[in-house]
Amino acid sequence: MNTYANPPTLAGPFGGYSHYCQIPAGSRLIQIAGQVGVASDGTIPDDAERQCVLAFANLVAVLKHAQMDVGDITKMSVFLTDLSYIGAYRIAREGALGELKPPNTLLVIPSLANPLWKVEVEAFAAKS
């Protein structure tokens, strides 16, 4: 089982994440490419809220295909194209991950590969 922790010598996390995740020896590891807010039919919602929910749904679909679930996430990186999308991202993350707080890096950048995309979520996962 993956273990999430925060060293007492550091300031606490500034959001819903942990400072590190310890992965047990012998775990099966996967690296998940950045998932964006695009539906399976290729449509792209205009709003950040729906794109964030879709990006996490796509992440969950990849985990399921790999016979894993959100509890196996060991690290995420999230890219947003506008600081104002952080609230939508946090709501979508909580909806997908519940109380799980894997290590996370959040970056606000000028653009993603497609200028219509507002969010991208990549992850690492490990299943013991």
Z-matrix of the N, CA and C atoms (Angstrom, degrees):
N
C 1 1.450
C 2 1.536 1 108.90
N 3 1.314 2 116.67 1 134.61
C 4 1.455 3 121.45 2 178.32
C 5 1.531 4 109.24 3 -70.61
N 6 1.337 5 116.17 4 142.55
C 7 1.455 6 121.50 5 -178.71
C 8 1.521 7 109.31 6 -117.75
N 9 1.323 8 116.95 7 127.93
C 10 1.464 9 123.15 8 179.79
C 11 1.521 10 108.31 9 -105.89
N 12 1.343 11 116.44 10 138.70
C 13 1.460 12 118.46 11 -177.49
C 14 1.521 13 111.42 12 -152.72
N 15 1.327 14 113.22 13 164.10
C 16 1.462 15 122.73 14 176.99
C 17 1.522 16 108.23 15 -132.52
N 18 1.338 17 117.96 16 114.08
C 19 1.468 18 119.64 17 179.43
C 20 1.532 19 111.09 18 -59.98
N 21 1.327 20 117.62 19 136.96
C 22 1.468 21 120.06 20 -178.85
C 23 1.529 22 112.72 21 -68.77
N 24 1.326 23 117.69 22 -12.28
C 25 1.464 24 121.26 23 -179.44
C 26 1.527 25 112.71 24 -85.30
N 27 1.340 26 117.56 25 -1.67
C 28 1.463 27 122.30 26 179.34
C 29 1.524 28 110.20 27 -111.92
N 30 1.311 29 115.35 28 157.24
C 31 1.464 30 118.76 29 169.86
C 32 1.519 31 107.18 30 -61.77
N 33 1.307 32 116.73 31 145.44
C 34 1.460 33 120.03 32 179.39
C 35 1.516 34 111.55 33 -59.87
N 36 1.314 35 118.02 34 162.33
C 37 1.460 36 120.66 35 177.04
C 38 1.531 37 110.72 36 -57.42
N 39 1.312 38 115.80 37 148.99
C 40 1.460 39 122.02 38 -178.11
C 41 1.528 40 111.54 39 -92.44
N 42 1.314 41 117.19 40 16.37
C 43 1.456 42 122.12 41 -179.30
C 44 1.512 43 109.05 42 -176.51
N 45 1.327 44 115.69 43 -158.22
C 46 1.463 45 121.81 44 -175.84
C 47 1.516 46 113.22 45 -85.23
N 48 1.306 47 117.21 46 65.83
C 49 1.466 48 121.58 47 178.22
C 50 1.518 49 109.97 48 -149.93
N 51 1.322 50 116.89 49 171.40
C 52 1.461 51 123.98 50 174.78
C 53 1.522 52 108.23 51 -114.24
N 54 1.331 53 116.24 52 157.62
C 55 1.461 54 119.48 53 179.89
C 56 1.526 55 112.74 54 -72.69
N 57 1.332 56 117.34 55 -29.93
C 58 1.461 57 117.77 56 176.90
C 59 1.517 58 111.71 57 -155.06
N 60 1.330 59 113.56 58 164.89
C 61 1.460 60 122.25 59 176.37
C 62 1.521 61 107.83 60 -131.31
N 63 1.323 62 116.14 61 127.99
C 64 1.462 63 120.83 62 175.89
C 65 1.522 64 108.34 63 -97.88
N 66 1.344 65 115.46 64 126.85
C 67 1.460 66 122.52 65 -176.97
C 68 1.528 67 108.49 66 -103.35
N 69 1.338 68 118.72 67 127.37
C 70 1.461 69 120.22 68 -179.38
C 71 1.531 70 112.00 69 -67.29
N 72 1.319 71 114.50 70 148.78
C 73 1.466 72 120.73 71 176.89
C 74 1.519 73 109.91 72 -56.99
N 75 1.318 74 116.34 73 143.90
C 76 1.451 75 121.96 74 177.10
C 77 1.514 76 114.74 75 82.36
N 78 1.319 77 117.82 76 6.75
C 79 1.468 78 120.60 77 -179.91
C 80 1.526 79 110.80 78 -73.18
N 81 1.316 80 115.25 79 150.49
C 82 1.468 81 121.54 80 173.43
C 83 1.520 82 106.84 81 -86.87
N 84 1.332 83 117.19 82 126.90
C 85 1.459 84 122.72 83 -175.09
C 86 1.518 85 111.32 84 -110.61
N 87 1.335 86 116.02 85 142.24
C 88 1.467 87 120.38 86 170.35
C 89 1.529 88 108.75 87 -133.75
N 90 1.310 89 115.33 88 152.37
C 91 1.460 90 122.94 89 174.23
C 92 1.522 91 106.55 90 -116.99
N 93 1.307 92 116.65 91 126.34
C 94 1.461 93 121.53 92 -174.63
C 95 1.527 94 109.46 93 -106.51
N 96 1.309 95 115.53 94 123.97
C 97 1.463 96 121.17 95 177.16
C 98 1.515 97 110.01 96 -60.86
N 99 1.310 98 115.91 97 158.97
C 100 1.451 99 121.12 98 179.18
C 101 1.519 100 111.69 99 -56.88
N 102 1.327 101 115.22 100 125.53
C 103 1.465 102 122.07 101 178.41
C 104 1.520 103 107.97 102 -101.50
N 105 1.311 104 116.08 103 132.17
C 106 1.464 105 121.32 104 -176.65
C 107 1.524 106 110.29 105 -111.93
N 108 1.319 107 115.61 106 172.91
C 109 1.459 108 121.80 107 -177.45
C 110 1.510 109 112.93 108 -84.09
N 111 1.326 110 115.64 109 60.51
C 112 1.464 111 121.91 110 179.43
C 113 1.527 112 107.84 111 -120.02
N 114 1.315 113 116.96 112 129.60
C 115 1.464 114 121.90 113 178.82
C 116 1.526 115 110.10 114 -70.84
N 117 1.329 116 116.54 115 163.38
C 118 1.474 117 121.19 116 -177.81
C 119 1.528 118 112.48 117 -62.30
N 120 1.340 119 117.36 118 -22.29
C 121 1.469 120 120.01 119 177.35
C 122 1.537 121 112.07 120 -88.19
N 123 1.338 122 116.46 121 4.41
C 124 1.462 123 120.92 122 177.29
C 125 1.512 124 115.17 123 91.03
N 126 1.329 125 117.49 124 -3.44
C 127 1.468 126 118.97 125 -179.65
C 128 1.530 127 110.38 126 -75.34
N 129 1.328 128 114.04 127 148.80
C 130 1.462 129 121.77 128 -178.80
C 131 1.527 130 108.15 129 -122.66
N 132 1.331 131 117.65 130 113.08
C 133 1.465 132 119.18 131 177.67
C 134 1.533 133 110.48 132 -62.36
N 135 1.320 134 116.11 133 152.55
C 136 1.462 135 120.96 134 178.88
C 137 1.527 136 112.71 135 -75.21
N 138 1.342 137 117.08 136 -31.48
C 139 1.462 138 119.35 137 -171.43
C 140 1.529 139 112.85 138 -95.86
N 141 1.330 140 115.11 139 149.20
C 142 1.465 141 122.58 140 -178.44
C 143 1.523 142 111.88 141 -63.73
N 144 1.324 143 117.60 142 -36.55
C 145 1.466 144 120.24 143 -178.04
C 146 1.525 145 111.12 144 -59.39
N 147 1.320 146 116.76 145 -49.75
C 148 1.472 147 120.18 146 -179.09
C 149 1.519 148 110.94 147 -68.18
N 150 1.329 149 117.59 148 -36.26
C 151 1.462 150 119.56 149 177.79
C 152 1.533 151 110.91 150 -65.25
N 153 1.327 152 117.58 151 -40.06
C 154 1.466 153 120.16 152 178.39
C 155 1.527 154 110.98 153 -63.20
N 156 1.328 155 116.72 154 -44.71
C 157 1.472 156 120.50 155 178.61
C 158 1.523 157 110.06 156 -61.44
N 159 1.325 158 117.53 157 -43.78
C 160 1.469 159 121.11 158 179.18
C 161 1.526 160 112.07 159 -64.96
N 162 1.325 161 117.34 160 -41.01
C 163 1.470 162 120.22 161 179.37
C 164 1.524 163 110.12 162 -59.62
N 165 1.328 164 117.14 163 -43.79
C 166 1.468 165 119.85 164 178.19
C 167 1.529 166 111.35 165 -69.88
N 168 1.320 167 118.11 166 -37.09
C 169 1.469 168 120.25 167 176.40
C 170 1.529 169 109.89 168 -61.93
N 171 1.319 170 117.05 169 -39.97
C 172 1.464 171 120.49 170 177.95
C 173 1.521 172 110.80 171 -66.43
N 174 1.327 173 117.57 172 -39.13
C 175 1.466 174 121.29 173 176.15
C 176 1.526 175 110.35 174 -61.02
N 177 1.322 176 116.73 175 -46.02
C 178 1.468 177 121.21 176 178.82
C 179 1.534 178 110.35 177 -62.00
N 180 1.322 179 117.85 178 -38.18
C 181 1.471 180 121.28 179 178.86
C 182 1.530 181 110.94 180 -63.78
N 183 1.329 182 117.17 181 -39.73
C 184 1.473 183 120.37 182 177.44
C 185 1.526 184 109.65 183 -64.47
N 186 1.330 185 116.81 184 -45.21
C 187 1.466 186 120.30 185 178.54
C 188 1.523 187 110.89 186 -59.20
N 189 1.324 188 116.96 187 -45.18
C 190 1.462 189 121.34 188 -179.96
C 191 1.529 190 110.47 189 -60.55
N 192 1.339 191 116.14 190 -43.16
C 193 1.465 192 120.13 191 179.02
C 194 1.528 193 110.95 192 -60.89
N 195 1.329 194 116.53 193 -33.22
C 196 1.471 195 121.92 194 178.93
C 197 1.528 196 111.78 195 -87.29
N 198 1.321 197 117.25 196 10.50
C 199 1.468 198 123.79 197 -178.69
C 200 1.523 199 111.36 198 58.97
N 201 1.336 200 114.17 199 44.59
C 202 1.456 201 121.91 200 176.28
C 203 1.523 202 108.17 201 -131.90
N 204 1.328 203 115.47 202 176.21
C 205 1.459 204 120.30 203 174.50
C 206 1.522 205 108.93 204 -140.41
N 207 1.328 206 117.04 205 -179.33
C 208 1.459 207 120.27 206 -175.04
C 209 1.527 208 112.62 207 -60.06
N 210 1.316 209 117.87 208 -27.27
C 211 1.463 210 121.09 209 177.86
C 212 1.512 211 113.53 210 -64.27
N 213 1.321 212 117.09 211 -12.88
C 214 1.460 213 121.19 212 179.43
C 215 1.533 214 112.98 213 -93.23
N 216 1.337 215 117.71 214 -4.07
C 217 1.460 216 120.58 215 179.61
C 218 1.524 217 109.44 216 -66.73
N 219 1.326 218 115.92 217 130.65
C 220 1.461 219 121.20 218 179.92
C 221 1.525 220 112.88 219 -111.70
N 222 1.325 221 118.01 220 -17.77
C 223 1.474 222 121.64 221 179.56
C 224 1.514 223 108.50 222 -165.77
N 225 1.329 224 115.95 223 138.45
C 226 1.461 225 121.01 224 175.08
C 227 1.518 226 109.05 225 -128.56
N 228 1.322 227 114.88 226 150.58
C 229 1.458 228 122.20 227 167.79
C 230 1.517 229 106.48 228 -127.49
N 231 1.326 230 115.53 229 133.56
C 232 1.452 231 121.42 230 -176.89
C 233 1.525 232 108.28 231 -124.72
N 234 1.326 233 114.94 232 134.79
C 235 1.449 234 122.16 233 179.07
C 236 1.524 235 108.19 234 -119.21
N 237 1.317 236 116.36 235 123.51
C 238 1.461 237 122.63 236 176.30
C 239 1.523 238 108.17 237 -116.93
N 240 1.326 239 116.76 238 148.23
C 241 1.459 240 119.38 239 -179.78
C 242 1.527 241 112.71 240 -96.77
N 243 1.332 242 117.19 241 2.40
C 244 1.461 243 120.11 242 177.28
C 245 1.526 244 108.54 243 -156.66
N 246 1.312 245 116.47 244 135.33
C 247 1.456 246 121.96 245 -179.92
C 248 1.527 247 111.97 246 -58.29
N 249 1.317 248 117.45 247 -29.13
C 250 1.465 249 121.06 248 -178.41
C 251 1.530 250 112.83 249 -68.77
N 252 1.333 251 118.45 250 -10.29
C 253 1.466 252 121.35 251 -179.76
C 254 1.533 253 113.08 252 -86.30
N 255 1.328 254 117.85 253 -3.14
C 256 1.468 255 120.04 254 -175.92
C 257 1.524 256 111.46 255 -59.95
N 258 1.311 257 118.56 256 -41.37
C 259 1.467 258 120.67 257 178.71
C 260 1.514 259 111.93 258 -60.61
N 261 1.317 260 117.07 259 -45.13
C 262 1.474 261 121.18 260 178.51
C 263 1.522 262 110.56 261 -63.46
N 264 1.326 263 116.27 262 -40.59
C 265 1.468 264 120.66 263 177.72
C 266 1.530 265 110.30 264 -61.47
N 267 1.319 266 117.63 265 -46.82
C 268 1.471 267 120.56 266 -177.50
C 269 1.524 268 111.16 267 -63.34
N 270 1.319 269 117.67 268 -40.39
C 271 1.469 270 120.75 269 178.14
C 272 1.526 271 110.16 270 -64.40
N 273 1.329 272 117.68 271 -44.54
C 274 1.468 273 121.18 272 179.78
C 275 1.527 274 110.73 273 -65.83
N 276 1.340 275 117.31 274 -40.93
C 277 1.470 276 121.06 275 178.52
C 278 1.520 277 110.27 276 -60.79
N 279 1.332 278 117.07 277 -47.71
C 280 1.461 279 120.27 278 179.80
C 281 1.524 280 111.18 279 -63.56
N 282 1.334 281 116.90 280 -38.50
C 283 1.455 282 120.05 281 177.46
C 284 1.517 283 112.74 282 -63.03
N 285 1.315 284 117.10 283 -34.79
C 286 1.461 285 121.09 284 -179.24
C 287 1.529 286 112.61 285 -87.12
N 288 1.332 287 117.20 286 -39.31
C 289 1.465 288 120.64 287 -172.87
C 290 1.517 289 114.40 288 -101.20
N 291 1.321 290 117.72 289 -14.87
C 292 1.465 291 119.75 290 -176.99
C 293 1.519 292 109.99 291 63.72
N 294 1.309 293 116.90 292 -129.43
C 295 1.461 294 122.42 293 -177.79
C 296 1.529 295 113.47 294 -84.45
N 297 1.324 296 117.93 295 -6.61
C 298 1.464 297 121.10 296 -179.75
C 299 1.523 298 109.68 297 -63.08
N 300 1.332 299 116.53 298 134.36
C 301 1.465 300 120.94 299 -178.52
C 302 1.525 301 109.91 300 -130.37
N 303 1.332 302 117.46 301 72.31
C 304 1.466 303 118.95 302 179.07
C 305 1.528 304 110.91 303 -69.91
N 306 1.333 305 117.04 304 158.41
C 307 1.458 306 118.95 305 172.79
C 308 1.529 307 109.30 306 -52.68
N 309 1.328 308 115.56 307 141.62
C 310 1.455 309 120.41 308 -173.66
C 311 1.520 310 110.30 309 -148.17
N 312 1.308 311 115.66 310 139.30
C 313 1.460 312 121.87 311 170.32
C 314 1.515 313 107.10 312 -116.63
N 315 1.328 314 116.39 313 129.85
C 316 1.460 315 122.20 314 179.92
C 317 1.523 316 108.32 315 -117.67
N 318 1.325 317 115.78 316 124.40
C 319 1.456 318 121.89 317 179.84
C 320 1.520 319 109.78 318 -122.72
N 321 1.306 320 116.71 319 138.07
C 322 1.462 321 122.21 320 172.29
C 323 1.525 322 105.60 321 -105.62
N 324 1.331 323 115.10 322 119.89
C 325 1.458 324 121.68 323 -173.49
C 326 1.533 325 109.83 324 -125.61
N 327 1.330 326 117.65 325 163.17
C 328 1.470 327 118.92 326 -177.34
C 329 1.527 328 114.38 327 -68.67
N 330 1.341 329 117.86 328 -32.91
C 331 1.458 330 119.50 329 -176.28
C 332 1.518 331 110.08 330 -163.41
N 333 1.331 332 114.99 331 156.87
C 334 1.459 333 121.81 332 170.22
C 335 1.528 334 107.48 333 -103.45
N 336 1.324 335 118.28 334 -177.70
C 337 1.468 336 121.67 335 -175.63
C 338 1.526 337 112.84 336 -58.55
N 339 1.333 338 117.13 337 -35.39
C 340 1.459 339 121.81 338 173.67
C 341 1.529 340 106.40 339 -109.59
N 342 1.320 341 118.78 340 122.36
C 343 1.465 342 119.91 341 -177.07
C 344 1.531 343 114.94 342 -61.14
N 345 1.340 344 118.54 343 -13.81
C 346 1.468 345 121.25 344 176.80
C 347 1.526 346 112.14 345 -79.70
N 348 1.343 347 116.94 346 -19.88
C 349 1.458 348 121.05 347 -179.20
C 350 1.521 349 109.68 348 -75.77
N 351 1.320 350 116.42 349 137.39
C 352 1.454 351 122.33 350 -179.18
C 353 1.528 352 112.90 351 -110.51
N 354 1.342 353 116.93 352 -18.54
C 355 1.463 354 121.55 353 -175.89
C 356 1.523 355 109.52 354 -146.95
N 357 1.331 356 115.09 355 147.33
C 358 1.463 357 122.01 356 172.95
C 359 1.523 358 107.40 357 -142.88
N 360 1.340 359 116.38 358 133.21
C 361 1.464 360 122.29 359 -177.98
C 362 1.521 361 108.49 360 -125.61
N 363 1.337 362 116.08 361 119.40
C 364 1.465 363 120.08 362 174.63
C 365 1.528 364 108.17 363 -114.91
N 366 1.326 365 116.31 364 157.54
C 367 1.456 366 119.00 365 -175.64
C 368 1.520 367 112.07 366 -153.04
N 369 1.308 368 113.76 367 159.78
C 370 1.449 369 123.91 368 167.77
C 371 1.517 370 106.07 369 -114.64
N 372 1.318 371 116.84 370 147.78
C 373 1.462 372 120.70 371 178.29
C 374 1.514 373 109.34 372 -141.66
N 375 1.333 374 115.99 373 152.21
C 376 1.464 375 121.96 374 179.37
C 377 1.524 376 108.48 375 -142.00
N 378 1.333 377 114.88 376 133.72
C 379 1.474 378 120.39 377 178.64
C 380 1.521 379 107.42 378 -123.80
N 381 1.335 380 114.59 379 124.88
C 382 1.469 381 118.26 380 -179.74
C 383 1.511 382 110.84 381 -87.79
